[in-house]
C-alpha cells in the first residue's frame, strides 16, 4: 500500500502538535464517479476534479497511503475519475458489495486498519452521504477524521452547508485542499519543495501565475547582469 518513492517527509520541530501528522495519515477518496459528478451543484466540477488530482499527487509525493472505492461503478453512478489512480498509482481500490456507506464494507474497514494509521483524511461525492457516513462511523471507531470539503461535492449548497454542520457536531474536522496541502507541507526546507510549489498552482491557479512571474523576473535579472559578475 505504501508508495515506492523514498523521499523524506521533513517536519519542523517545536510546534504543530494540533496539525495533521503525515506519518499517521491515510487518505480515503470515496465515490468520485462520473455519473455522480453530473449531480454536483455546490462546486464547479472542474475545480472538484482538480482538487482531487492535487490530493492524489500530494499523497504520492509525501508517501501517504490512499484507499479508493466506488458505489456501483458498473451502474448509473459511473466509474471513478481516472486521475486518482493515474497520479496516485500506489492507491488501493476496495470494491464494495452494494453498501452506500463504505464503512459498512468489512473489506474497506480492514484495508484502513491494515495501514496502522489513525488519522483519516476523506473526500468524496456526495459529501452528505459518501463522506458523511464513513466519516462519522470512523470517528466513533476512534479515528481522527478530516473531511476535505472542496474535494467533495453535493447536489446543493444547502446539502453542503448541512453536511458541514453535522461534521462539526459529530466530531469530524472540516478542511480544504489548500489547508491540507499547507498542513502537510509545513516547511520549504525539504527535498520536495519545488514539487510542492507546483501543487499550489492546482489549488490556486493564481498562485501558478505568481510562480511564473517570479521565475521570469529572476531570468530577467540574470540576463541583465554584466558578463563575469
Residue frames as a rotation matrix with the C-alpha (Angstrom) as fourth column:
UNK 1
0.565 0.825 0.000 0.00
0.825 -0.565 0.000 0.00
0.000 0.000 -1.000 0.00
UNK 2
0.388 -0.473 -0.791 2.86
0.176 -0.804 0.568 2.40
-0.904 -0.360 -0.229 0.66
UNK 3
0.953 -0.116 -0.281 4.22
-0.304 -0.351 -0.885 4.27
0.004 0.929 -0.370 -2.38
UNK 4
0.673 -0.739 0.030 7.59
0.736 0.664 -0.133 3.16
0.078 0.112 0.991 -3.66
UNK 5
0.454 -0.518 0.725 9.10
0.004 -0.812 -0.584 6.65
0.891 0.268 -0.367 -3.51
UNK 6
0.199 -0.489 -0.849 11.79
0.912 0.410 -0.022 7.12
0.359 -0.770 0.528 -0.88
UNK 7
-0.323 -0.321 0.890 11.81
0.095 -0.947 -0.307 10.89
0.942 -0.014 0.336 -0.42
UNK 8
-0.725 -0.013 -0.689 11.68
0.681 0.133 -0.720 12.02
0.101 -0.991 -0.087 3.17
UNK 9
0.359 0.804 0.474 8.88
0.463 -0.595 0.657 13.97
0.810 -0.016 -0.586 4.79
UNK 10
-0.655 -0.718 -0.235 10.64
0.610 -0.319 -0.726 16.59
0.446 -0.618 0.647 6.89
UNK 11
0.532 0.842 0.090 8.63
0.568 -0.433 0.700 18.27
0.629 -0.321 -0.708 9.60
UNK 12
-0.176 -0.572 0.802 9.73
-0.323 -0.736 -0.595 21.24
0.930 -0.363 -0.055 11.72
UNK 13
-0.303 0.018 -0.953 10.16
0.787 0.569 -0.240 20.73
0.537 -0.822 -0.187 15.45
UNK 14
-0.938 -0.172 -0.300 8.73
0.339 -0.636 -0.693 22.68
-0.072 -0.752 0.655 18.36
UNK 15
-0.534 0.803 -0.264 5.17
-0.624 -0.585 -0.517 23.21
-0.570 -0.112 0.814 17.13
UNK 16
-0.423 0.429 -0.799 2.33
-0.814 0.208 0.542 21.89
0.399 0.879 0.261 15.09
UNK 17
-0.966 0.037 0.255 1.02
-0.111 0.833 -0.541 19.41
-0.233 -0.552 -0.801 17.64
UNK 18
-0.148 0.989 0.006 -2.53
-0.192 -0.023 -0.981 20.26
-0.970 -0.146 0.193 16.59
UNK 19
0.073 0.124 -0.990 -1.81
-0.966 -0.240 -0.101 19.72
-0.250 0.963 0.102 12.89
UNK 20
0.945 0.322 -0.052 -2.05
-0.320 0.883 -0.344 16.59
-0.065 0.342 0.937 10.76
UNK 21
-0.023 -0.947 0.319 0.93
-0.608 0.267 0.747 14.25
-0.793 -0.177 -0.582 11.04
UNK 22
0.262 0.161 -0.951 1.59
-0.952 0.202 -0.228 12.79
0.156 0.966 0.206 7.55
UNK 23
-0.724 -0.614 -0.314 3.25
-0.551 0.789 -0.274 9.72
0.416 -0.025 -0.909 9.06
UNK 24
-0.829 0.495 0.262 -0.05
0.064 0.548 -0.834 8.82
-0.556 -0.675 -0.485 10.75
UNK 25
-0.142 0.800 -0.584 -2.33
-0.644 -0.522 -0.559 9.73
-0.752 0.297 0.589 7.83
UNK 26
-0.746 0.063 0.663 -4.22
0.521 0.675 0.523 7.72
-0.414 0.735 -0.536 5.22
UNK 27
-0.662 0.500 -0.559 -6.34
-0.627 -0.778 0.048 9.42
-0.411 0.382 0.828 2.54
UNK 28
-0.494 0.619 0.611 -9.71
0.552 0.766 -0.329 7.93
-0.671 0.175 -0.720 1.60
UNK 29
-0.788 0.242 -0.566 -11.14
-0.553 -0.682 0.478 9.05
-0.271 0.690 0.672 -1.76
UNK 30
-0.630 0.649 0.427 -14.75
0.273 0.700 -0.660 7.95
-0.727 -0.299 -0.618 -1.92
UNK 31
0.063 0.852 0.520 -17.01
0.805 0.264 -0.531 7.61
-0.590 0.452 -0.669 -4.95
UNK 32
-0.193 -0.179 -0.965 -15.55
-0.375 -0.895 0.241 10.31
-0.907 0.409 0.105 -7.21
UNK 33
-0.444 0.149 0.884 -17.57
0.595 0.786 0.166 8.87
-0.670 0.599 -0.438 -10.10
UNK 34
-0.984 -0.076 0.160 -18.55
0.175 -0.563 0.808 10.27
0.029 0.823 0.567 -13.49
UNK 35
-0.249 0.965 0.080 -22.29
0.620 0.096 0.778 9.75
0.744 0.244 -0.623 -13.01
UNK 36
0.316 0.340 -0.886 -22.34
0.937 -0.257 0.236 11.36
-0.147 -0.904 -0.400 -9.58
UNK 37
-0.719 -0.626 -0.302 -20.30
0.550 -0.778 0.304 14.33
-0.425 0.053 0.904 -10.86
UNK 38
-0.700 0.476 0.532 -23.29
0.377 -0.387 0.842 15.26
0.606 0.790 0.092 -13.00
UNK 39
0.377 0.879 -0.292 -25.34
0.715 -0.075 0.695 15.91
0.589 -0.471 -0.657 -9.86
UNK 40
-0.226 -0.566 -0.793 -22.81
0.941 -0.338 -0.027 18.20
-0.253 -0.752 0.609 -8.16
UNK 41
0.425 0.499 0.755 -24.06
0.663 -0.739 0.116 21.79
0.616 0.452 -0.645 -7.82
UNK 42
0.940 -0.001 -0.342 -22.16
0.278 -0.580 0.765 23.28
-0.200 -0.814 -0.545 -4.87
UNK 43
0.085 -0.946 -0.314 -18.74
-0.222 -0.325 0.919 23.46
-0.971 -0.008 -0.238 -6.58
UNK 44
0.480 0.014 -0.877 -17.69
-0.875 -0.058 -0.480 23.57
-0.058 0.998 -0.016 -10.25
UNK 45
0.962 -0.052 0.267 -16.86
0.039 0.998 0.055 20.01
-0.269 -0.042 0.962 -11.28
UNK 46
0.573 -0.808 0.136 -13.62
0.203 -0.021 -0.979 21.16
0.794 0.589 0.152 -12.92
UNK 47
0.060 -0.524 0.850 -12.49
-0.803 -0.531 -0.270 22.63
0.592 -0.666 -0.453 -9.58
UNK 48
0.672 0.272 0.689 -13.53
-0.667 0.627 0.402 19.49
-0.323 -0.730 0.602 -7.73
UNK 49
0.947 -0.316 0.051 -11.59
0.304 0.838 -0.452 17.21
0.100 0.444 0.890 -10.07
UNK 50
0.313 -0.876 0.368 -8.51
-0.090 -0.413 -0.906 19.49
0.945 0.251 -0.208 -9.96
UNK 51
0.190 -0.205 0.960 -8.55
-0.954 -0.271 0.131 19.45
0.233 -0.941 -0.247 -6.15
UNK 52
0.866 0.134 0.482 -8.80
-0.273 0.934 0.231 15.65
-0.419 -0.332 0.845 -6.08
UNK 53
0.766 -0.642 0.039 -5.95
0.313 0.318 -0.895 15.46
0.562 0.698 0.445 -8.58
UNK 54
0.158 -0.721 0.675 -3.84
-0.611 -0.608 -0.506 17.64
0.775 -0.332 -0.537 -6.28
UNK 55
0.467 0.065 0.882 -4.52
-0.844 0.330 0.423 15.36
-0.264 -0.942 0.209 -3.32
UNK 56
0.979 -0.106 0.173 -3.51
0.150 0.951 -0.270 12.30
-0.136 0.290 0.947 -5.34
UNK 57
0.478 -0.848 0.228 -0.25
0.153 -0.175 -0.973 13.97
0.865 0.500 0.046 -6.41
UNK 58
0.197 -0.369 0.909 0.43
-0.849 -0.528 -0.030 15.16
0.491 -0.765 -0.417 -2.85
UNK 59
0.764 0.159 0.625 -0.01
-0.518 0.728 0.448 11.67
-0.384 -0.666 0.639 -1.44
UNK 60
0.860 -0.505 0.076 2.43
0.442 0.662 -0.605 10.23
0.255 0.554 0.792 -3.97
UNK 61
0.298 -0.774 0.559 4.96
-0.148 -0.616 -0.774 12.97
0.943 0.148 -0.298 -3.25
UNK 62
-0.112 -0.298 0.948 4.79
-0.920 -0.330 -0.212 12.57
0.376 -0.896 -0.237 0.53
UNK 63
-0.764 -0.273 -0.585 4.40
-0.170 0.959 -0.226 8.79
0.622 -0.073 -0.779 0.69
UNK 64
-0.597 0.657 0.460 0.87
-0.676 -0.103 -0.730 8.87
-0.432 -0.747 0.506 2.11
UNK 65
-0.877 0.292 0.382 -1.32
0.386 0.901 0.199 5.79
-0.286 0.322 -0.903 1.56
UNK 66
-0.563 0.753 -0.341 -4.52
-0.818 -0.566 0.102 6.23
-0.116 0.337 0.934 -0.47
UNK 67
-0.775 0.451 0.443 -7.59
0.392 0.893 -0.223 4.00
-0.496 0.000 -0.868 -0.42
UNK 68
-0.715 0.576 -0.396 -10.31
-0.699 -0.592 0.401 4.40
-0.004 0.564 0.826 -3.03
UNK 69
-0.697 0.586 0.414 -13.73
0.456 0.807 -0.375 2.86
-0.553 -0.072 -0.830 -3.50
UNK 70
-0.865 0.458 -0.202 -16.78
-0.459 -0.564 0.686 3.32
0.201 0.687 0.699 -5.71
UNK 71
-0.402 0.837 0.371 -20.53
-0.267 0.280 -0.922 2.87
-0.876 -0.470 0.111 -5.29
UNK 72
0.414 0.615 0.671 -21.94
0.388 0.547 -0.742 0.64
-0.823 0.568 -0.012 -8.05
UNK 73
-0.304 -0.640 -0.706 -19.32
-0.348 -0.615 0.707 1.66
-0.887 0.460 -0.036 -10.66
UNK 74
-0.919 0.006 0.394 -20.91
0.336 0.531 0.778 -0.58
-0.205 0.847 -0.490 -13.30
UNK 75
0.004 0.999 0.043 -24.25
0.976 0.005 -0.216 1.23
-0.216 0.043 -0.975 -12.87
UNK 76
0.637 0.409 0.654 -25.52
0.619 -0.777 -0.117 4.77
0.460 0.479 -0.748 -13.23
UNK 77
0.850 -0.357 -0.388 -23.05
0.113 -0.596 0.795 6.19
-0.515 -0.719 -0.466 -10.68
UNK 78
0.883 -0.454 -0.121 -20.30
-0.242 -0.218 -0.945 5.54
0.403 0.864 -0.303 -13.22
UNK 79
0.449 -0.802 -0.394 -16.58
0.742 0.580 -0.335 4.77
0.497 -0.142 0.856 -12.98
UNK 80
0.478 -0.421 -0.771 -14.04
0.581 -0.507 0.637 6.53
-0.659 -0.752 0.002 -10.79
UNK 81
0.917 -0.281 -0.284 -12.29
-0.392 -0.765 -0.510 9.56
-0.074 0.579 -0.812 -12.26
UNK 82
0.792 -0.594 -0.141 -9.07
0.473 0.743 -0.474 8.12
0.386 0.309 0.869 -13.76
UNK 83
0.325 -0.720 0.613 -6.84
-0.333 -0.694 -0.639 10.90
0.885 0.003 -0.465 -12.45
UNK 84
0.713 -0.032 0.701 -6.84
-0.699 0.050 0.713 9.40
-0.058 -0.998 0.013 -8.96
UNK 85
0.741 -0.426 0.520 -5.05
0.215 0.883 0.417 6.18
-0.636 -0.197 0.746 -9.83
UNK 86
0.711 -0.516 0.478 -3.07
0.467 -0.162 -0.869 7.93
0.526 0.841 0.125 -12.57
UNK 87
0.221 -0.619 0.754 -1.46
-0.392 -0.764 -0.512 10.33
0.893 -0.182 -0.412 -10.11
UNK 88
-0.010 -0.240 0.971 -1.54
-0.975 0.220 0.044 8.02
-0.224 -0.946 -0.236 -7.09
UNK 89
0.086 0.030 -0.996 -0.56
-0.656 0.754 -0.034 4.68
0.750 0.657 0.084 -8.65
UNK 90
-0.879 -0.440 -0.183 0.08
-0.134 0.598 -0.790 3.28
0.457 -0.670 -0.585 -5.19
UNK 91
-0.378 0.804 0.458 -3.60
-0.924 -0.301 -0.234 3.71
-0.050 -0.512 0.857 -4.25
UNK 92
-0.983 0.140 0.122 -5.52
0.126 0.985 -0.116 0.62
-0.137 -0.098 -0.986 -3.19
UNK 93
-0.457 0.881 -0.119 -9.01
-0.751 -0.311 0.582 0.16
0.476 0.355 0.804 -4.62
UNK 94
-0.918 0.261 0.299 -11.59
-0.017 0.726 -0.688 -1.68
-0.396 -0.636 -0.662 -2.50
UNK 95
-0.666 0.734 -0.135 -14.70
-0.131 0.063 0.989 -2.98
0.735 0.676 0.054 -4.24
UNK 96
-0.702 0.525 0.481 -17.98
-0.609 -0.091 -0.788 -2.84
-0.370 -0.846 0.384 -2.35
UNK 97
-0.898 0.424 0.114 -20.96
0.439 0.862 0.254 -5.18
0.009 0.278 -0.960 -2.42
UNK 98
-0.149 0.887 0.437 -23.64
0.625 -0.258 0.737 -2.53
0.767 0.383 -0.516 -2.80
UNK 99
0.066 0.148 -0.987 -23.14
0.962 -0.271 0.024 -0.72
-0.264 -0.951 -0.160 0.51
UNK 100
0.729 0.208 0.652 -23.90
0.388 -0.910 -0.144 3.01
0.563 0.358 -0.745 0.35
UNK 101
0.800 -0.461 0.384 -21.69
-0.595 -0.531 0.603 3.61
-0.075 -0.711 -0.699 3.39
UNK 102
0.266 -0.779 -0.568 -18.15
-0.444 0.424 -0.789 2.43
0.856 0.462 -0.233 2.68
UNK 103
-0.540 -0.499 0.677 -17.67
-0.811 0.094 -0.577 1.81
0.224 -0.861 -0.456 6.40
UNK 104
0.427 0.740 0.520 -20.35
-0.778 0.594 -0.206 -0.90
-0.462 -0.317 0.829 6.19
UNK 105
0.790 -0.233 -0.567 -18.00
-0.298 0.662 -0.687 -2.87
0.536 0.712 0.454 3.95
UNK 106
0.899 -0.411 0.152 -15.73
0.013 0.372 0.928 -5.09
-0.438 -0.833 0.339 6.06
UNK 107
0.383 -0.792 0.476 -13.02
0.924 0.318 -0.214 -5.24
0.018 0.521 0.853 3.38
UNK 108
0.368 -0.196 0.909 -12.85
0.230 -0.928 -0.294 -1.45
0.901 0.317 -0.297 3.29
UNK 109
0.854 -0.019 0.520 -12.55
-0.485 -0.389 0.783 -1.15
0.188 -0.921 -0.342 7.06
UNK 110
0.779 -0.593 0.203 -9.94
0.410 0.727 0.550 -3.92
-0.474 -0.345 0.810 7.13
UNK 111
0.329 -0.654 0.681 -7.93
0.806 -0.182 -0.564 -2.08
0.493 0.734 0.467 4.46
UNK 112
0.526 -0.090 0.846 -7.97
-0.291 -0.954 0.079 1.09
0.799 -0.288 -0.528 6.57
UNK 113
0.919 -0.131 0.371 -6.97
-0.338 0.223 0.915 -0.85
-0.202 -0.966 0.160 9.68
UNK 114
0.733 -0.644 0.218 -4.12
0.674 0.732 -0.105 -2.55
-0.092 0.224 0.970 7.83
UNK 115
0.416 -0.589 0.693 -2.33
0.200 -0.684 -0.702 0.78
0.887 0.431 -0.167 7.38
UNK 116
-0.048 -0.394 -0.918 -1.91
0.973 0.190 -0.132 1.10
0.226 -0.899 0.374 11.16
UNK 117
-0.891 -0.287 0.351 -2.68
0.263 -0.958 -0.116 4.80
0.369 -0.011 0.929 10.84
UNK 118
-0.373 0.748 -0.548 -5.26
0.882 0.104 -0.459 6.64
-0.287 -0.655 -0.699 12.93
UNK 119
-0.346 0.261 -0.901 -5.71
-0.162 -0.963 -0.217 9.93
-0.924 0.071 0.375 11.02
UNK 120
-0.260 0.370 0.892 -8.15
0.871 0.488 0.052 9.67
-0.416 0.791 -0.449 8.13
UNK 121
-0.604 0.107 -0.790 -8.50
-0.331 -0.935 0.127 12.38
-0.725 0.338 0.600 5.51
UNK 122
-0.327 0.605 0.726 -11.66
0.711 0.664 -0.233 11.83
-0.623 0.440 -0.647 3.48
UNK 123
-0.545 0.321 -0.775 -13.13
-0.599 -0.796 0.092 13.35
-0.587 0.514 0.626 0.34
UNK 124
-0.815 0.269 0.514 -15.84
0.475 0.818 0.324 12.15
-0.333 0.508 -0.794 -1.99
UNK 125
-0.671 0.716 -0.190 -19.14
-0.707 -0.542 0.455 12.61
0.223 0.440 0.870 -3.78
UNK 126
0.373 0.449 0.812 -21.66
0.146 -0.893 0.426 13.15
0.916 -0.041 -0.399 -2.27
UNK 127
-0.645 -0.607 0.463 -20.32
-0.304 -0.353 -0.885 14.96
0.701 -0.712 0.043 0.82
UNK 128
-0.171 0.708 0.685 -23.64
-0.977 -0.213 -0.023 14.43
0.130 -0.673 0.728 2.60
UNK 129
0.870 0.489 0.066 -23.57
-0.493 0.868 0.056 10.66
-0.030 -0.082 0.996 2.06
UNK 130
0.739 -0.581 -0.342 -20.36
0.224 0.690 -0.688 9.17
0.636 0.432 0.640 0.64
UNK 131
-0.391 -0.873 0.291 -18.15
-0.019 -0.308 -0.951 11.19
0.920 -0.378 0.104 3.01
UNK 132
-0.050 0.442 0.895 -20.58
-0.864 -0.469 0.183 11.83
0.501 -0.764 0.406 5.86
UNK 133
0.837 0.545 -0.061 -21.48
-0.441 0.734 0.516 8.26
0.326 -0.405 0.854 6.73
UNK 134
0.516 -0.687 -0.511 -17.98
0.600 0.716 -0.357 6.71
0.611 -0.123 0.782 6.88
UNK 135
-0.346 -0.664 0.663 -16.56
-0.056 -0.691 -0.721 9.85
0.937 -0.286 0.202 8.47
UNK 136
0.182 0.503 0.845 -18.98
-0.888 -0.284 0.360 9.70
0.421 -0.817 0.395 11.39
UNK 137
0.960 0.185 -0.212 -18.56
-0.108 0.937 0.331 5.95
0.260 -0.295 0.920 11.78
UNK 138
0.230 -0.955 -0.189 -14.76
0.512 0.284 -0.810 6.18
0.827 0.089 0.555 11.66
UNK 139
-0.285 -0.281 0.916 -14.79
-0.517 -0.760 -0.394 8.91
0.807 -0.586 0.071 14.30
UNK 140
0.615 0.583 0.530 -16.86
-0.770 0.300 0.563 6.70
0.170 -0.755 0.634 16.59
UNK 141
0.894 -0.308 -0.327 -14.39
0.270 0.950 -0.156 3.87
0.359 0.051 0.932 15.91
UNK 142
0.664 -0.617 -0.423 -11.60
0.449 -0.124 0.885 6.03
-0.599 -0.777 0.194 17.35
UNK 143
-0.100 -0.705 0.702 -10.07
0.993 -0.119 0.022 7.64
0.068 0.699 0.712 14.27
UNK 144
-0.213 -0.045 -0.976 -9.16
0.185 -0.983 0.005 11.32
-0.959 -0.180 0.217 13.93
UNK 145
-0.070 0.357 0.931 -11.17
0.944 0.327 -0.054 12.25
-0.323 0.875 -0.360 10.84
UNK 146
-0.518 -0.100 -0.849 -10.88
-0.130 -0.972 0.194 15.19
-0.845 0.211 0.491 8.45
UNK 147
0.286 0.644 0.710 -13.30
0.776 0.278 -0.565 15.93
-0.562 0.713 -0.420 5.60
UNK 148
-0.787 -0.586 -0.193 -11.90
0.321 -0.656 0.683 17.89
-0.527 0.476 0.704 2.63
UNK 149
0.044 0.969 -0.244 -14.91
0.223 -0.248 -0.943 19.99
-0.974 -0.013 -0.227 1.69
UNK 150
0.424 0.151 -0.893 -13.73
-0.690 -0.584 -0.427 21.36
-0.586 0.797 -0.143 -1.67
UNK 151
-0.771 -0.502 -0.393 -12.52
-0.637 0.624 0.453 17.95
0.017 0.599 -0.800 -2.85
UNK 152
-0.718 0.671 0.184 -16.09
0.556 0.712 -0.429 16.76
-0.418 -0.206 -0.885 -2.31
UNK 153
-0.899 0.437 0.004 -19.40
-0.330 -0.685 0.649 17.75
0.287 0.582 0.761 -3.86
UNK 154
-0.659 0.751 0.051 -23.13
0.362 0.376 -0.853 17.77
-0.660 -0.543 -0.519 -3.19
UNK 155
-0.303 0.620 0.723 -26.38
0.943 0.088 0.320 18.29
0.134 0.779 -0.612 -5.11
UNK 156
0.575 0.539 0.616 -26.98
0.431 -0.839 0.332 21.68
0.696 0.074 -0.714 -3.49
UNK 157
-0.382 -0.645 0.662 -25.47
-0.229 -0.627 -0.744 24.42
0.895 -0.436 0.092 -1.34
UNK 158
0.350 0.589 0.728 -27.98
-0.872 -0.078 0.483 23.51
0.341 -0.804 0.486 1.35
UNK 159
0.934 -0.041 -0.354 -26.79
0.099 0.984 0.147 19.91
0.342 -0.173 0.924 1.40
UNK 160
0.057 -0.998 -0.002 -23.20
0.456 0.028 -0.889 21.09
0.888 0.050 0.457 1.66
UNK 161
-0.317 -0.134 0.939 -23.90
-0.581 -0.755 -0.304 23.55
0.749 -0.642 0.161 4.49
UNK 162
0.681 0.634 0.367 -25.93
-0.694 0.395 0.602 20.98
0.237 -0.665 0.709 6.39
UNK 163
0.726 -0.487 -0.486 -23.15
0.375 0.872 -0.313 18.44
0.576 0.045 0.816 5.99
UNK 164
-0.263 -0.869 0.420 -20.60
0.067 -0.450 -0.890 20.90
0.962 -0.206 0.177 7.35
UNK 165
0.009 0.352 0.936 -22.74
-0.892 -0.421 0.167 21.48
0.453 -0.836 0.310 10.44
UNK 166
0.921 0.390 0.004 -23.19
-0.356 0.835 0.419 17.77
0.161 -0.387 0.908 11.02
UNK 167
0.315 -0.895 -0.316 -19.46
0.366 0.422 -0.830 17.14
0.876 0.146 0.460 10.61
UNK 168
-0.452 -0.519 0.725 -18.70
-0.380 -0.623 -0.683 19.64
0.807 -0.585 0.084 13.35
UNK 169
0.297 0.666 0.684 -21.45
-0.933 0.050 0.357 18.29
0.203 -0.744 0.636 15.61
UNK 170
0.972 0.168 -0.163 -20.21
-0.157 0.984 0.079 14.73
0.174 -0.051 0.983 15.06
UNK 171
0.609 -0.783 0.125 -16.53
-0.119 0.065 0.991 15.40
-0.784 -0.618 -0.054 15.75
UNK 172
0.324 -0.489 0.810 -15.30
0.921 0.359 -0.152 15.33
-0.216 0.795 0.567 12.14
UNK 173
-0.027 -0.450 -0.893 -12.93
0.250 -0.868 0.430 18.18
-0.968 -0.211 0.136 11.26
UNK 174
0.857 0.332 0.394 -13.67
0.459 -0.146 -0.876 20.07
-0.234 0.932 -0.277 8.04
UNK 175
-0.108 -0.899 -0.425 -10.74
0.155 -0.438 0.886 21.26
-0.982 0.030 0.186 5.95
UNK 176
0.849 0.317 -0.422 -9.93
-0.323 -0.318 -0.891 22.38
-0.417 0.893 -0.168 2.40
UNK 177
0.804 -0.553 0.217 -7.42
0.570 0.614 -0.546 21.33
0.169 0.563 0.809 -0.23
UNK 178
0.329 -0.728 0.602 -5.20
-0.084 -0.657 -0.749 24.37
0.941 0.195 -0.277 0.26
UNK 179
0.469 -0.123 0.875 -5.22
-0.878 -0.173 0.446 23.87
0.096 -0.977 -0.189 4.05
UNK 180
0.924 -0.109 0.365 -4.40
0.027 0.975 0.222 20.17
-0.380 -0.195 0.904 3.61
UNK 181
0.643 -0.717 0.270 -1.53
0.480 0.101 -0.872 20.94
0.597 0.690 0.409 1.24
UNK 182
0.199 -0.573 0.795 -0.07
-0.469 -0.768 -0.436 23.60
0.861 -0.286 -0.421 3.55
UNK 183
0.642 0.130 0.755 -0.61
-0.763 0.204 0.613 21.50
-0.074 -0.970 0.230 6.67
UNK 184
0.890 -0.334 0.311 1.27
0.323 0.942 0.088 18.53
-0.322 0.022 0.946 5.24
UNK 185
0.579 -0.679 0.451 3.88
0.310 -0.329 -0.892 20.76
0.754 0.656 0.020 3.57
UNK 186
0.843 -0.035 -0.537 4.81
0.531 -0.105 0.841 22.62
-0.086 -0.994 -0.070 6.77
UNK 187
0.357 -0.785 -0.506 8.27
-0.064 -0.561 0.826 23.81
-0.932 -0.262 -0.250 5.65
UNK 188
0.899 -0.118 -0.421 10.05
-0.435 -0.157 -0.886 24.82
0.038 0.981 -0.192 2.47
UNK 189
-0.092 -0.987 0.133 13.25
-0.995 0.097 0.031 23.28
-0.044 -0.130 -0.991 3.90
UNK 190
0.199 0.197 0.960 12.50
-0.217 0.964 -0.153 19.84
-0.956 -0.178 0.234 2.49
UNK 191
-0.726 -0.646 0.237 13.61
0.067 0.276 0.959 17.96
-0.685 0.712 -0.157 -0.64
UNK 192
-0.332 0.681 0.653 10.13
0.928 0.361 0.095 18.07
-0.172 0.637 -0.751 -2.20
UNK 193
-0.279 0.266 -0.923 9.82
0.302 -0.888 -0.348 21.88
-0.912 -0.376 0.167 -2.01
UNK 194
-0.821 -0.077 -0.565 9.89
-0.449 -0.523 0.724 22.58
-0.352 0.849 0.395 -5.75
UNK 195
-0.820 0.546 -0.174 7.32
0.277 0.644 0.713 19.88
0.501 0.536 -0.679 -6.49
UNK 196
-0.307 0.709 -0.635 5.10
0.887 -0.029 -0.461 21.10
-0.345 -0.705 -0.620 -3.66
UNK 197
-0.588 0.045 -0.807 5.21
-0.099 -0.995 0.017 24.60
-0.802 0.090 0.590 -5.13
UNK 198
-0.929 0.246 -0.276 3.75
-0.270 0.060 0.961 23.22
0.253 0.967 0.010 -8.34
UNK 199
-0.561 0.756 -0.338 0.84
0.778 0.621 0.098 21.71
0.284 -0.208 -0.936 -6.41
UNK 200
-0.444 0.392 -0.806 -0.14
0.403 -0.717 -0.570 25.14
-0.801 -0.577 0.160 -5.11
UNK 201
-0.842 0.104 -0.530 -0.84
-0.485 -0.576 0.658 26.04
-0.237 0.811 0.536 -8.72
UNK 202
-0.700 0.650 -0.295 -3.53
0.321 0.656 0.683 23.35
0.637 0.384 -0.668 -8.79
UNK 203
-0.294 0.574 -0.764 -5.14
0.934 0.003 -0.357 24.51
-0.203 -0.819 -0.537 -5.57
UNK 204
0.444 0.352 -0.824 -4.93
0.225 -0.934 -0.278 28.16
-0.867 -0.062 -0.494 -6.63
UNK 205
0.464 -0.255 0.848 -4.39
0.886 0.140 -0.443 28.78
-0.006 0.957 0.291 -10.35
UNK 206
0.921 -0.128 0.367 -3.48
-0.079 -0.986 -0.146 32.38
0.380 0.105 -0.919 -9.50
UNK 207
0.636 -0.738 0.227 -0.55
-0.310 0.026 0.951 31.06
-0.707 -0.675 -0.212 -7.49
UNK 208
0.344 -0.485 0.804 0.74
0.808 0.589 0.009 29.43
-0.478 0.646 0.595 -10.67
UNK 209
0.703 -0.050 0.710 0.86
0.450 -0.741 -0.498 32.95
0.551 0.670 -0.498 -12.12
UNK 210
0.882 -0.421 0.212 2.83
-0.439 -0.569 0.695 34.12
-0.172 -0.706 -0.687 -9.07
UNK 211
0.389 -0.757 0.525 5.41
0.267 0.638 0.722 31.38
-0.882 -0.141 0.450 -9.71
UNK 212
0.403 -0.187 0.896 5.61
0.915 0.106 -0.389 32.22
-0.022 0.977 0.214 -13.41
UNK 213
0.860 -0.052 0.507 6.09
0.061 -0.977 -0.204 35.95
0.506 0.207 -0.837 -12.81
UNK 214
0.747 -0.627 0.222 8.76
-0.388 -0.140 0.911 35.30
-0.540 -0.767 -0.347 -10.16
UNK 215
0.295 -0.648 0.702 10.66
0.599 0.698 0.393 32.93
-0.745 0.305 0.594 -12.45
UNK 216
0.551 -0.053 0.833 10.50
0.764 -0.368 -0.529 35.45
0.334 0.928 -0.163 -15.30
UNK 217
0.936 -0.210 0.283 11.78
-0.291 -0.914 0.284 38.23
0.199 -0.348 -0.916 -13.03
UNK 218
0.536 -0.771 0.344 14.69
-0.098 0.348 0.932 36.03
-0.838 -0.534 0.111 -11.93
UNK 219
0.296 -0.393 0.871 15.55
0.882 0.463 -0.090 35.23
-0.368 0.794 0.484 -15.54
UNK 220
0.757 0.047 0.652 15.46
0.398 -0.824 -0.403 38.91
0.518 0.565 -0.642 -16.48
UNK 221
0.879 -0.447 0.164 17.70
-0.414 -0.547 0.728 39.82
-0.236 -0.708 -0.666 -13.55
UNK 222
0.317 -0.786 0.530 20.27
0.307 0.614 0.727 37.21
-0.897 -0.068 0.436 -14.54
UNK 223
0.389 -0.121 0.913 20.19
0.921 0.063 -0.384 38.32
-0.011 0.991 0.136 -18.16
UNK 224
0.886 0.039 0.461 20.87
0.115 -0.984 -0.136 41.94
0.449 0.173 -0.877 -17.18
UNK 225
0.749 -0.658 -0.077 23.99
0.047 -0.063 0.997 41.18
-0.661 -0.750 -0.016 -15.15
UNK 226
0.452 -0.686 -0.571 27.34
-0.891 -0.374 -0.257 42.10
-0.037 0.625 -0.780 -16.73
UNK 227
0.725 -0.248 -0.643 29.30
-0.076 0.898 -0.432 39.15
0.684 0.363 0.632 -18.04
UNK 228
-0.212 -0.887 -0.410 31.53
0.300 0.340 -0.891 37.62
0.930 -0.311 0.194 -15.40
UNK 229
-0.433 0.084 0.897 29.70
-0.723 -0.627 -0.291 39.20
0.538 -0.775 0.332 -12.46
